[in-house]
Amino acid sequence: MSEKVCSPLRTDAERNRERIVAAARRLVSREGLGVSMTAVAREAGVGNATLFRRFGTRERLIDAVFLDRVEAHHRLVTACSDDPDPWQGFADYVRCVCALQAADPTFVEVLTMTFPAGVVETRRAAAARGALGLISRAQQAGCLREDFSDRDLTVLLLANAGVVGAAGTTAGIASRRLVAQMLRAYATPDTPVTPLPEAPPRPALYHAMIGLVRSRPA
């Protein structure tokens, strides 16, 4: 069979795959990892046969949904762990994780979920251990406060999510400012810290606050 005839079939198959992964990502974000294959097929607008032909098992589908973000987190941890400066490695990790969250709010799922056994869970667990190593290394070097906990990073991600969700057009600037201020709070007194980035413009913050108030239920 000619290449010209086969190409549309491959294009359709890839389109189906993208629709299924996007649908699964939406459902998992709303309902968690227990979402059924039938629900994913319905959300994607494909039949169960198509879904199982593409992925075979729910575990393989979950891997497809999260693999890119888990790999991005793993690469980030590895790069920051290779930095010879313990504080810089830790600070870059915090800044980058929050930037990834700002760009894709569902990214935080790769930090908080435990996945079925498979490639994604293996890489997630390795990255999680690496992140704890960044904290420990910075504390041992005397750069990071001894009372800092990985739970403080979770609190920062919660705060960052609130800023990103509420700040509108100034979300990126507000997020970077928040993270920089928190890194200053995490550092020991003698640790050199980078200058603070620009604060969001007052009018943009004002409009963001008004929008937040108006969005609350009466």
BADONU-713838 format. One record per residue: residue number from 1; chain; x negated, y, z negated of N, C-alpha, C in turn. Coordinates in Angstrom, 1 decimal. Each point is the difference from the previous one (the first is absolute). Layout:
REM residues N
<pt NUM, "A", <X, Y, Z>, <X, Y, Z>, <X, Y, Z>>;
...
//
This chain:
REM residues 218
<pt 1, "A", <-0.9, -1.2, 0.0>, <0.9, 1.2, 0.0>, <-0.9, 1.2, 0.0>>;
<pt 2, "A", <0.4, 1.1, 0.7>, <-0.9, 1.1, 0.2>, <0.0, 0.9, -1.3>>;
<pt 3, "A", <-1.1, 0.8, -0.1>, <-0.1, 0.9, -1.1>, <1.1, 1.0, -0.1>>;
<pt 4, "A", <0.5, 0.4, 1.2>, <1.0, 1.0, 0.1>, <1.3, -0.5, -0.6>>;
<pt 5, "A", <0.3, -1.3, 0.2>, <1.3, -0.6, -0.5>, <-0.1, -0.2, -1.5>>;
<pt 6, "A", <-1.2, -0.4, -0.5>, <-0.2, -0.3, -1.4>, <0.0, 1.2, -0.9>>;
<pt 7, "A", <-0.5, 1.2, 0.5>, <-0.2, 1.1, -0.9>, <1.3, 0.5, -0.7>>;
<pt 8, "A", <1.2, 0.1, 0.7>, <1.2, 0.4, -0.7>, <0.4, -0.9, -1.2>>;
<pt 9, "A", <-0.3, -1.3, 0.2>, <0.3, -0.9, -1.1>, <-0.9, 0.3, -1.2>>;
<pt 10, "A", <-1.2, 0.2, 0.2>, <-0.9, 0.3, -1.1>, <0.4, 1.3, -0.6>>;
<pt 11, "A", <0.3, 1.0, 0.8>, <0.5, 1.3, -0.6>, <1.2, -0.2, -0.8>>;
<pt 12, "A", <1.0, -0.7, 0.4>, <1.2, -0.3, -0.8>, <-0.3, -0.7, -1.3>>;
<pt 13, "A", <-0.9, -0.9, 0.1>, <-0.4, -0.8, -1.2>, <-0.7, 1.0, -1.0>>;
<pt 14, "A", <-0.9, 0.8, 0.5>, <-0.6, 0.9, -0.9>, <0.9, 1.1, -0.6>>;
<pt 15, "A", <1.0, 0.4, 0.8>, <1.0, 0.9, -0.5>, <0.9, -0.6, -1.1>>;
<pt 16, "A", <0.3, -1.3, 0.2>, <0.8, -0.7, -1.0>, <-0.8, -0.1, -1.3>>;
<pt 17, "A", <-1.3, -0.3, 0.2>, <-0.9, -0.1, -1.2>, <0.0, 1.3, -0.8>>;
<pt 18, "A", <-0.2, 1.1, 0.7>, <-0.1, 1.3, -0.6>, <1.4, 0.3, -0.7>>;
<pt 19, "A", <1.1, -0.3, 0.6>, <1.3, 0.3, -0.6>, <0.2, -0.9, -1.3>>;
<pt 20, "A", <-0.4, -1.2, 0.1>, <0.1, -0.9, -1.2>, <-0.9, 0.5, -1.1>>;
<pt 21, "A", <-1.2, 0.4, 0.2>, <-0.9, 0.4, -1.0>, <0.5, 1.3, -0.6>>;
<pt 22, "A", <0.5, 0.9, 0.8>, <0.6, 1.3, -0.5>, <1.2, -0.2, -0.8>>;
<pt 23, "A", <0.9, -0.9, 0.4>, <1.2, -0.4, -0.8>, <-0.4, -0.6, -1.3>>;
<pt 24, "A", <-0.9, -0.9, 0.0>, <-0.5, -0.7, -1.2>, <-0.6, 1.0, -1.0>>;
<pt 25, "A", <-0.7, 1.0, 0.5>, <-0.7, 1.0, -0.8>, <1.1, 0.9, -0.7>>;
<pt 26, "A", <1.1, 0.3, 0.7>, <1.0, 0.8, -0.6>, <0.7, -0.8, -1.0>>;
<pt 27, "A", <0.4, -1.2, 0.2>, <0.7, -0.8, -0.9>, <-0.8, -0.3, -1.3>>;
<pt 28, "A", <-1.3, -0.4, 0.2>, <-0.8, -0.3, -1.1>, <-0.2, 1.3, -0.9>>;
<pt 29, "A", <-0.1, 1.1, 0.6>, <-0.1, 1.3, -0.7>, <1.2, 0.2, -0.9>>;
<pt 30, "A", <1.2, -0.4, 0.6>, <1.2, 0.3, -0.8>, <0.4, -1.2, -1.0>>;
<pt 31, "A", <-0.3, -1.2, 0.4>, <0.5, -1.1, -0.7>, <-1.1, -0.9, -0.6>>;
<pt 32, "A", <-1.2, 0.2, 0.3>, <-1.1, -0.9, -0.5>, <-0.3, -1.1, 0.8>>;
<pt 33, "A", <-1.0, -0.9, -0.4>, <-0.5, -1.1, 0.8>, <1.0, -1.1, 0.1>>;
<pt 34, "A", <1.1, 0.0, -0.7>, <0.9, -1.1, 0.0>, <1.0, 0.1, 1.2>>;
<pt 35, "A", <-0.2, 1.0, 0.8>, <1.0, 0.2, 1.2>, <0.0, -1.3, 0.9>>;
<pt 36, "A", <1.1, -0.4, 0.5>, <0.2, -1.2, 0.8>, <-0.4, 0.3, 1.4>>;
<pt 37, "A", <-0.4, -1.1, 0.7>, <-0.3, 0.1, 1.4>, <1.2, 0.3, 0.8>>;
<pt 38, "A", <1.2, -0.5, -0.4>, <1.2, 0.4, 0.7>, <0.3, 1.5, -0.1>>;
<pt 39, "A", <-0.2, 0.6, -1.1>, <0.2, 1.4, -0.2>, <-1.0, 0.8, 0.9>>;
<pt 40, "A", <-1.2, -0.5, 0.1>, <-1.0, 0.7, 0.9>, <0.4, -0.1, 1.4>>;
<pt 41, "A", <0.4, -1.2, 0.4>, <0.5, -0.2, 1.4>, <1.2, 1.0, 0.3>>;
<pt 42, "A", <0.9, 0.1, -0.9>, <1.2, 0.8, 0.2>, <-0.5, 1.5, 0.1>>;
<pt 43, "A", <-0.9, 0.4, -0.9>, <-0.4, 1.4, 0.0>, <-0.8, 0.3, 1.3>>;
<pt 44, "A", <-0.7, -1.0, 0.5>, <-0.8, 0.2, 1.3>, <0.8, -0.1, 1.2>>;
<pt 45, "A", <1.2, -0.6, -0.1>, <0.9, -0.1, 1.2>, <-0.5, -1.2, 0.9>>;
<pt 46, "A", <-0.6, -1.0, -0.7>, <-0.4, -1.2, 0.8>, <0.6, -1.2, -0.7>>;
<pt 47, "A", <0.0, -1.1, 0.7>, <0.5, -1.3, -0.5>, <-1.0, -0.6, -0.9>>;
<pt 48, "A", <0.5, -0.9, -0.9>, <-0.9, -0.8, -0.9>, <-1.0, -0.8, 0.8>>;
<pt 49, "A", <0.4, -0.5, 1.1>, <-1.0, -0.8, 0.8>, <-1.2, 0.8, 0.5>>;
<pt 50, "A", <0.3, 1.3, 0.4>, <-1.1, 0.9, 0.4>, <-0.9, 0.3, -1.1>>;
<pt 51, "A", <0.6, 0.2, -1.2>, <-0.8, 0.4, -1.2>, <-0.9, -1.2, -0.3>>;
<pt 52, "A", <0.5, -1.2, -0.1>, <-0.8, -1.1, -0.4>, <-1.0, -0.4, 1.1>>;
<pt 53, "A", <0.4, 0.2, 1.2>, <-1.0, -0.3, 1.1>, <-1.2, 1.0, -0.1>>;
<pt 54, "A", <0.2, 1.2, -0.5>, <-1.1, 1.0, -0.1>, <-0.8, -0.3, -1.2>>;
<pt 55, "A", <0.6, -0.3, -1.1>, <-0.7, -0.1, -1.3>, <0.0, -1.3, -0.7>>;
<pt 56, "A", <1.0, -0.8, 0.2>, <0.0, -1.4, -0.6>, <0.5, -0.1, -1.4>>;
<pt 57, "A", <-0.7, 0.8, -0.9>, <0.4, 0.0, -1.4>, <0.1, 1.4, -0.6>>;
<pt 58, "A", <0.6, 0.2, -1.1>, <0.2, 1.3, -0.6>, <-1.4, 0.5, -0.5>>;
<pt 59, "A", <-0.9, -0.9, -0.4>, <-1.3, 0.4, -0.4>, <-0.8, 0.6, 1.1>>;
<pt 60, "A", <0.1, -0.5, 1.2>, <-0.7, 0.5, 1.2>, <0.6, 1.4, 0.4>>;
<pt 61, "A", <1.3, 0.1, -0.2>, <0.6, 1.3, 0.3>, <-0.4, 1.1, -1.0>>;
<pt 62, "A", <-0.1, -0.4, -1.3>, <-0.5, 1.0, -1.0>, <-1.4, 0.4, 0.3>>;
<pt 63, "A", <-0.8, -1.0, 0.4>, <-1.4, 0.3, 0.3>, <-0.1, 1.0, 1.2>>;
<pt 64, "A", <0.9, -0.1, 1.0>, <0.0, 0.9, 1.1>, <0.5, 1.4, -0.4>>;
<pt 65, "A", <0.9, 0.1, -1.0>, <0.5, 1.2, -0.5>, <-1.1, 0.8, -0.7>>;
<pt 66, "A", <-0.8, -0.6, -0.8>, <-0.9, 0.7, -0.9>, <-1.4, -0.1, 0.4>>;
<pt 67, "A", <-0.4, -0.8, 0.9>, <-1.4, -0.3, 0.3>, <-0.8, 1.3, 0.3>>;
<pt 68, "A", <0.6, 0.9, 0.9>, <-0.8, 1.2, 0.4>, <-0.3, 0.9, -1.2>>;
<pt 69, "A", <1.0, 0.1, -0.9>, <-0.2, 0.9, -1.2>, <-0.9, -0.7, -1.0>>;
<pt 70, "A", <0.1, -1.3, -0.2>, <-0.8, -0.7, -0.9>, <-1.5, 0.1, 0.4>>;
<pt 71, "A", <-0.2, -0.2, 1.3>, <-1.3, 0.1, 0.6>, <-0.6, 1.4, -0.1>>;
<pt 72, "A", <0.9, 1.1, 0.2>, <-0.5, 1.3, -0.2>, <-0.4, 0.3, -1.4>>;
<pt 73, "A", <0.7, -0.5, -1.0>, <-0.3, 0.1, -1.4>, <-1.3, -0.7, -0.3>>;
<pt 74, "A", <-0.2, -1.2, 0.5>, <-1.2, -0.8, -0.2>, <-1.2, 0.7, 0.6>>;
<pt 75, "A", <0.1, 0.6, 1.2>, <-1.1, 0.7, 0.6>, <-0.4, 1.2, -0.9>>;
<pt 76, "A", <1.0, 0.7, -0.5>, <-0.2, 1.2, -0.8>, <-0.8, -0.4, -1.3>>;
<pt 77, "A", <0.5, -1.0, -0.7>, <-0.7, -0.4, -1.2>, <-1.4, -0.4, 0.3>>;
<pt 78, "A", <-0.3, -0.8, 1.1>, <-1.3, -0.4, 0.4>, <-0.9, 1.2, 0.2>>;
<pt 79, "A", <0.5, 1.0, 0.8>, <-0.8, 1.1, 0.3>, <-0.3, 0.8, -1.2>>;
<pt 80, "A", <0.9, 0.2, -0.9>, <-0.2, 0.8, -1.2>, <-1.0, -0.8, -1.0>>;
<pt 81, "A", <0.1, -1.3, 0.0>, <-0.9, -0.8, -0.9>, <-1.4, 0.1, 0.5>>;
<pt 82, "A", <-0.2, 0.2, 1.3>, <-1.3, 0.1, 0.6>, <-0.7, 1.4, -0.3>>;
<pt 83, "A", <0.8, 0.9, -0.4>, <-0.6, 1.4, -0.3>, <-0.9, -0.1, -1.2>>;
<pt 84, "A", <-1.3, 0.4, 0.2>, <-0.9, -0.1, -1.2>, <0.4, 0.9, -1.2>>;
<pt 85, "A", <0.8, 1.0, 0.3>, <0.4, 0.9, -1.1>, <1.3, -0.5, -0.6>>;
<pt 86, "A", <0.0, -0.5, -1.2>, <1.3, -0.6, -0.6>, <1.1, 0.9, -0.1>>;
<pt 87, "A", <-0.2, 1.3, -0.3>, <1.1, 1.0, -0.1>, <0.5, 0.2, 1.4>>;
<pt 88, "A", <-0.9, 0.2, 1.0>, <0.5, 0.3, 1.3>, <0.8, -1.1, 0.6>>;
<pt 89, "A", <-0.4, -1.2, -0.3>, <0.7, -1.2, 0.5>, <1.4, -0.1, -0.6>>;
<pt 90, "A", <0.1, 0.3, -1.3>, <1.3, 0.0, -0.7>, <0.9, 1.1, 0.5>>;
<pt 91, "A", <-0.6, 1.2, 0.1>, <0.8, 1.2, 0.4>, <0.5, -0.1, 1.4>>;
<pt 92, "A", <-0.9, -0.5, 0.9>, <0.4, -0.2, 1.4>, <1.1, -1.0, 0.1>>;
<pt 93, "A", <0.0, -1.1, -0.8>, <1.0, -1.0, 0.0>, <1.4, 0.6, -0.4>>;
<pt 94, "A", <0.0, 0.8, -1.1>, <1.2, 0.6, -0.5>, <0.6, 1.0, 1.1>>;
<pt 95, "A", <-0.9, 0.8, 0.5>, <0.4, 0.9, 1.1>, <0.6, -0.7, 1.2>>;
<pt 96, "A", <-0.6, -1.0, 0.4>, <0.4, -0.7, 1.2>, <1.3, -0.8, -0.2>>;
<pt 97, "A", <0.1, -0.7, -1.2>, <1.2, -0.7, -0.3>, <1.2, 1.0, 0.0>>;
<pt 98, "A", <-0.2, 1.1, -0.6>, <1.1, 1.0, -0.1>, <0.3, 0.6, 1.4>>;
<pt 99, "A", <-1.0, 0.2, 0.9>, <0.3, 0.4, 1.3>, <0.7, -1.0, 0.8>>;
<pt 100, "A", <-0.4, -1.3, -0.1>, <0.8, -1.1, 0.7>, <1.4, 0.0, -0.5>>;
<pt 101, "A", <0.2, 0.2, -1.3>, <1.4, 0.0, -0.5>, <0.8, 1.2, 0.6>>;
<pt 102, "A", <-0.7, 1.1, 0.1>, <0.7, 1.2, 0.5>, <0.4, -0.2, 1.5>>;
<pt 103, "A", <-0.9, -0.7, 0.7>, <0.3, -0.3, 1.5>, <1.1, -1.1, 0.1>>;
<pt 104, "A", <0.0, -0.9, -0.9>, <0.9, -1.2, 0.1>, <0.4, -0.3, -1.4>>;
<pt 105, "A", <1.1, 0.5, -0.5>, <0.4, -0.3, -1.4>, <0.1, -1.4, -0.4>>;
<pt 106, "A", <0.3, -0.9, 1.0>, <0.1, -1.4, -0.3>, <-1.4, -0.7, -0.2>>;
<pt 107, "A", <-1.0, 0.8, 0.3>, <-1.4, -0.6, -0.2>, <-0.2, -0.5, -1.4>>;
<pt 108, "A", <0.6, 0.7, -1.0>, <-0.2, -0.3, -1.4>, <0.4, -1.5, -0.3>>;
<pt 109, "A", <0.9, -0.5, 0.8>, <0.4, -1.4, -0.2>, <-1.1, -1.0, 0.0>>;
<pt 110, "A", <-1.1, 0.3, 0.7>, <-1.1, -0.9, 0.1>, <-0.8, 0.0, -1.3>>;
<pt 111, "A", <0.2, 1.0, -0.8>, <-0.7, 0.2, -1.3>, <0.8, -0.6, -1.2>>;
<pt 112, "A", <1.3, -0.2, 0.2>, <0.9, -0.4, -1.1>, <0.6, -1.4, 0.2>>;
<pt 113, "A", <0.0, -0.5, 1.2>, <0.7, -1.3, 0.2>, <-1.0, -1.2, -0.1>>;
<pt 114, "A", <0.5, -1.1, -0.4>, <-0.7, -1.3, 0.2>, <0.7, -0.8, 1.1>>;
<pt 115, "A", <-0.8, -0.4, 1.0>, <0.6, -0.6, 1.2>, <0.0, -1.6, -0.1>>;
<pt 116, "A", <0.7, -0.6, 0.9>, <-0.1, -1.5, 0.1>, <-1.4, -0.4, 0.4>>;
<pt 117, "A", <-0.5, -1.2, -0.4>, <-1.3, -0.4, 0.3>, <-0.3, 0.1, 1.5>>;
<pt 118, "A", <-1.1, 0.6, 0.4>, <-0.3, 0.2, 1.4>, <-1.1, 1.1, 0.1>>;
<pt 119, "A", <-0.2, 0.4, 1.3>, <-1.1, 1.0, 0.2>, <0.3, 1.3, -0.7>>;
<pt 120, "A", <1.2, 0.5, 0.1>, <0.3, 1.2, -0.7>, <-0.2, 0.0, -1.5>>;
<pt 121, "A", <0.4, -1.0, -0.7>, <-0.2, -0.1, -1.4>, <-1.5, -0.1, -0.3>>;
<pt 122, "A", <-0.7, -0.8, 0.8>, <-1.5, -0.1, -0.3>, <-0.7, 1.3, 0.1>>;
<pt 123, "A", <0.4, 0.8, 1.1>, <-0.7, 1.3, 0.2>, <0.5, 1.0, -1.1>>;
<pt 124, "A", <1.3, -0.1, -0.3>, <0.5, 1.0, -1.0>, <-0.7, -0.2, -1.3>>;
<pt 125, "A", <-0.1, -1.3, -0.5>, <-0.6, -0.3, -1.2>, <-1.5, 0.4, -0.1>>;
<pt 126, "A", <-0.7, -0.2, 1.1>, <-1.4, 0.4, 0.1>, <-0.1, 1.5, -0.1>>;
<pt 127, "A", <0.9, 0.8, 0.7>, <-0.1, 1.4, 0.0>, <0.3, 0.5, -1.4>>;
<pt 128, "A", <1.0, -0.6, -0.7>, <0.4, 0.4, -1.4>, <-1.2, -0.2, -0.9>>;
<pt 129, "A", <-0.7, -1.1, 0.1>, <-1.2, -0.2, -0.8>, <-1.1, 1.0, 0.3>>;
<pt 130, "A", <-0.1, 0.4, 1.2>, <-1.0, 1.0, 0.4>, <0.4, 1.4, -0.5>>;
<pt 131, "A", <1.3, 0.3, -0.1>, <0.4, 1.3, -0.5>, <-0.3, 0.1, -1.5>>;
<pt 132, "A", <0.2, -1.1, -0.7>, <-0.3, -0.1, -1.4>, <-1.5, 0.2, -0.2>>;
<pt 133, "A", <-0.8, -0.6, 0.9>, <-1.4, 0.1, 0.0>, <-0.5, 1.5, 0.1>>;
<pt 134, "A", <0.7, 0.7, 0.9>, <-0.4, 1.4, 0.2>, <0.2, 0.8, -1.3>>;
<pt 135, "A", <1.1, -0.3, -0.7>, <0.3, 0.7, -1.3>, <-1.1, -0.4, -1.0>>;
<pt 136, "A", <-0.3, -1.3, -0.2>, <-1.0, -0.4, -0.9>, <-1.3, 0.5, 0.3>>;
<pt 137, "A", <-0.4, 0.1, 1.2>, <-1.3, 0.5, 0.4>, <-0.2, 1.5, -0.3>>;
<pt 138, "A", <1.1, 0.8, 0.3>, <-0.1, 1.4, -0.4>, <0.0, 0.2, -1.5>>;
<pt 139, "A", <0.7, -0.8, -0.7>, <0.0, 0.2, -1.5>, <-1.4, -0.4, -0.5>>;
<pt 140, "A", <-0.6, -1.1, 0.5>, <-1.3, -0.4, -0.5>, <-1.1, 1.0, 0.3>>;
<pt 141, "A", <0.2, 0.8, 1.1>, <-0.9, 1.0, 0.4>, <0.2, 1.3, -0.8>>;
<pt 142, "A", <1.1, 0.0, -0.8>, <0.2, 1.2, -0.8>, <0.7, 1.1, 0.7>>;
<pt 143, "A", <0.6, -0.3, 1.2>, <0.6, 1.1, 0.8>, <1.5, 0.0, -0.2>>;
<pt 144, "A", <0.6, -1.1, -0.3>, <1.4, -0.1, -0.2>, <0.4, -0.2, -1.5>>;
<pt 145, "A", <1.0, 0.7, -0.4>, <0.3, -0.1, -1.4>, <0.3, -1.4, -0.5>>;
<pt 146, "A", <-0.5, -0.4, -1.2>, <0.2, -1.3, -0.5>, <1.4, -0.4, -0.2>>;
<pt 147, "A", <0.9, 1.0, -0.2>, <1.4, -0.3, -0.3>, <0.8, -0.1, 1.3>>;
<pt 148, "A", <-0.7, 0.2, 1.2>, <0.8, -0.2, 1.2>, <0.3, -1.4, 0.2>>;
<pt 149, "A", <1.2, -0.3, 0.5>, <0.5, -1.4, 0.2>, <0.6, 0.0, 1.5>>;
<pt 150, "A", <0.0, -1.2, 0.5>, <0.6, -0.2, 1.3>, <1.5, 0.4, 0.0>>;
<pt 151, "A", <0.6, 0.0, -1.2>, <1.4, 0.5, -0.1>, <0.1, 1.5, 0.3>>;
<pt 152, "A", <-1.1, 0.7, -0.3>, <0.0, 1.4, 0.3>, <0.0, 0.2, 1.5>>;
<pt 153, "A", <-0.6, -0.8, 0.7>, <0.1, 0.1, 1.5>, <1.4, -0.3, 0.5>>;
<pt 154, "A", <0.7, -0.9, -0.7>, <1.4, -0.2, 0.4>, <0.9, 1.2, -0.3>>;
<pt 155, "A", <-0.3, 0.6, -1.2>, <0.7, 1.3, -0.3>, <-0.3, 1.0, 1.1>>;
<pt 156, "A", <-1.2, 0.1, 0.4>, <-0.4, 1.0, 1.0>, <0.8, -0.3, 1.3>>;
<pt 157, "A", <0.1, -1.2, 0.4>, <0.7, -0.4, 1.2>, <1.5, 0.4, -0.1>>;
<pt 158, "A", <0.6, -0.2, -1.2>, <1.4, 0.4, -0.2>, <0.1, 1.5, 0.1>>;
<pt 159, "A", <-0.9, 0.7, -0.6>, <0.0, 1.5, 0.2>, <-0.2, 0.4, 1.4>>;
<pt 160, "A", <-0.9, -0.6, 0.7>, <-0.2, 0.3, 1.4>, <1.2, -0.3, 0.9>>;
<pt 161, "A", <0.7, -1.1, -0.3>, <1.2, -0.3, 0.7>, <1.0, 1.1, -0.2>>;
<pt 162, "A", <0.1, 0.5, -1.2>, <1.0, 1.1, -0.2>, <-0.4, 1.2, 0.7>>;
<pt 163, "A", <-1.2, 0.4, 0.0>, <-0.5, 1.2, 0.7>, <0.2, -0.2, 1.5>>;
<pt 164, "A", <-0.3, -1.1, 0.6>, <0.1, -0.2, 1.4>, <1.5, 0.0, 0.4>>;
<pt 165, "A", <0.8, -0.6, -0.8>, <1.5, 0.0, 0.3>, <0.7, 1.3, -0.1>>;
<pt 166, "A", <-0.6, 0.9, -0.9>, <0.7, 1.3, -0.2>, <-0.6, 1.2, 0.6>>;
<pt 167, "A", <-1.2, -0.1, 0.4>, <-0.8, 1.2, 0.4>, <0.3, 0.4, 1.5>>;
<pt 168, "A", <0.7, -0.8, 0.7>, <0.3, 0.4, 1.4>, <-1.2, 0.2, 0.9>>;
<pt 169, "A", <-0.1, 1.2, 0.7>, <-1.0, 0.3, 0.9>, <-1.4, 0.2, -0.7>>;
<pt 170, "A", <0.0, 0.2, -1.2>, <-1.2, 0.2, -0.8>, <-0.5, -1.2, -0.7>>;
<pt 171, "A", <0.6, -1.2, 0.3>, <-0.3, -1.2, -0.8>, <-1.4, -0.4, 0.0>>;
<pt 172, "A", <-0.7, 0.1, 1.2>, <-1.4, -0.4, 0.1>, <-0.9, 0.9, -0.9>>;
<pt 173, "A", <0.2, 1.3, 0.1>, <-0.8, 0.9, -0.8>, <0.3, -0.2, -1.5>>;
<pt 174, "A", <1.3, -0.2, -0.4>, <0.3, -0.2, -1.4>, <-0.6, -1.3, -0.5>>;
<pt 175, "A", <0.1, -1.0, 0.8>, <-0.6, -1.3, -0.4>, <-1.5, 0.1, -0.3>>;
<pt 176, "A", <-0.7, 0.6, 0.9>, <-1.4, 0.2, -0.2>, <-0.4, 0.8, -1.2>>;
<pt 177, "A", <0.8, 1.0, -0.2>, <-0.3, 0.8, -1.2>, <0.3, -0.8, -1.3>>;
<pt 178, "A", <1.1, -0.7, 0.0>, <0.3, -0.8, -1.2>, <-1.1, -1.0, -0.3>>;
<pt 179, "A", <-0.4, -0.7, 1.1>, <-1.1, -1.0, -0.2>, <-1.3, 0.6, -0.5>>;
<pt 180, "A", <-0.3, 1.1, 0.5>, <-1.3, 0.7, -0.4>, <0.1, 0.4, -1.4>>;
<pt 181, "A", <1.1, 0.5, -0.5>, <0.2, 0.4, -1.4>, <-0.1, -1.2, -0.9>>;
<pt 182, "A", <0.6, -1.1, 0.4>, <0.0, -1.2, -0.8>, <-1.4, -0.6, -0.1>>;
<pt 183, "A", <-0.8, 0.1, 1.1>, <-1.3, -0.5, 0.0>, <-0.9, 0.8, -1.0>>;
<pt 184, "A", <0.3, 1.3, 0.0>, <-0.7, 0.8, -1.0>, <0.3, -0.4, -1.5>>;
<pt 185, "A", <1.3, -0.4, -0.2>, <0.4, -0.5, -1.3>, <-0.7, -1.3, -0.3>>;
<pt 186, "A", <-0.2, -0.9, 1.0>, <-0.5, -1.3, -0.3>, <-1.6, 0.0, -0.2>>;
<pt 187, "A", <-0.6, 1.0, 0.5>, <-1.5, 0.1, 0.0>, <-0.5, 0.3, -1.4>>;
<pt 188, "A", <-1.1, -0.5, -0.4>, <-0.7, 0.4, -1.3>, <-0.5, 1.5, 0.2>>;
<pt 189, "A", <-0.3, 0.7, -1.1>, <-0.3, 1.4, 0.1>, <-1.3, 0.3, 0.9>>;
<pt 190, "A", <-0.9, -0.9, 0.0>, <-1.2, 0.3, 0.8>, <0.0, -0.5, 1.4>>;
<pt 191, "A", <1.1, -0.6, 0.4>, <0.1, -0.5, 1.4>, <0.3, 1.1, 1.0>>;
<pt 192, "A", <-0.8, 0.2, 1.0>, <0.2, 1.1, 1.0>, <1.3, -0.4, 0.8>>;
<pt 193, "A", <0.9, 0.9, 0.2>, <1.2, -0.2, 0.7>, <0.0, 0.9, 1.2>>;
<pt 194, "A", <0.8, -0.3, 1.0>, <0.1, 0.8, 1.2>, <0.9, 1.2, -0.2>>;
<pt 195, "A", <-0.2, 1.1, 0.7>, <0.9, 1.1, -0.1>, <1.4, -0.4, 0.3>>;
<pt 196, "A", <1.0, 0.7, -0.7>, <1.4, -0.3, 0.2>, <0.4, 0.5, 1.4>>;
<pt 197, "A", <0.8, -0.9, 0.7>, <0.5, 0.5, 1.3>, <1.0, 1.1, -0.2>>;
<pt 198, "A", <0.4, 0.6, 1.1>, <0.9, 1.1, 0.0>, <1.4, -0.4, -0.6>>;
<pt 199, "A", <0.5, 0.8, -0.8>, <1.4, -0.2, -0.6>, <1.0, 0.3, 1.1>>;
<pt 200, "A", <1.2, -0.7, -0.1>, <1.1, 0.3, 0.9>, <0.4, 1.4, -0.1>>;
<pt 201, "A", <0.5, 0.6, 1.2>, <0.5, 1.3, -0.1>, <1.2, 0.1, -0.9>>;
<pt 202, "A", <0.1, 1.1, -0.7>, <1.2, 0.2, -0.9>, <1.3, -0.1, 0.7>>;
<pt 203, "A", <0.2, 0.6, 1.1>, <1.3, -0.1, 0.7>, <0.4, -1.5, 0.3>>;
<pt 204, "A", <-1.0, -0.7, 0.4>, <0.3, -1.4, 0.3>, <0.4, -0.8, -1.2>>;
<pt 205, "A", <-0.7, 0.2, -1.1>, <0.3, -0.6, -1.3>, <1.4, 0.4, -0.5>>;
<pt 206, "A", <0.3, 1.3, 0.2>, <1.3, 0.5, -0.4>, <1.1, -0.7, 0.7>>;
<pt 207, "A", <-0.1, -0.1, 1.3>, <1.0, -0.7, 0.8>, <0.1, -1.5, -0.3>>;
<pt 208, "A", <-1.2, -0.6, -0.3>, <0.0, -1.4, -0.4>, <0.8, -0.2, -1.3>>;
<pt 209, "A", <-0.2, 0.9, -1.0>, <0.7, -0.1, -1.2>, <1.5, 0.2, 0.1>>;
<pt 210, "A", <0.4, 1.0, 0.9>, <1.4, 0.2, 0.2>, <0.6, -1.2, 0.7>>;
<pt 211, "A", <-0.7, -0.6, 0.9>, <0.5, -1.2, 0.7>, <0.2, -1.2, -1.0>>;
<pt 212, "A", <-1.0, -0.1, -0.9>, <0.1, -1.1, -1.0>, <1.2, 0.2, -0.9>>;
<pt 213, "A", <0.3, 1.2, -0.4>, <1.1, 0.3, -0.9>, <1.3, -0.3, 0.7>>;
<pt 214, "A", <0.1, 0.4, 1.3>, <1.2, -0.1, 0.7>, <0.3, -1.5, 0.4>>;
<pt 215, "A", <-1.1, -0.8, 0.0>, <0.2, -1.4, 0.3>, <0.5, -0.9, -1.1>>;
<pt 216, "A", <0.0, 0.6, -1.2>, <0.4, -0.8, -1.2>, <1.6, -0.1, 0.0>>;
<pt 217, "A", <0.5, -1.2, -0.5>, <1.4, -0.1, -0.1>, <0.6, 1.0, -0.9>>;
<pt 218, "A", <1.2, 0.4, 0.3>, <0.7, 1.0, -0.8>, <0.4, -0.6, -1.3>>;
//
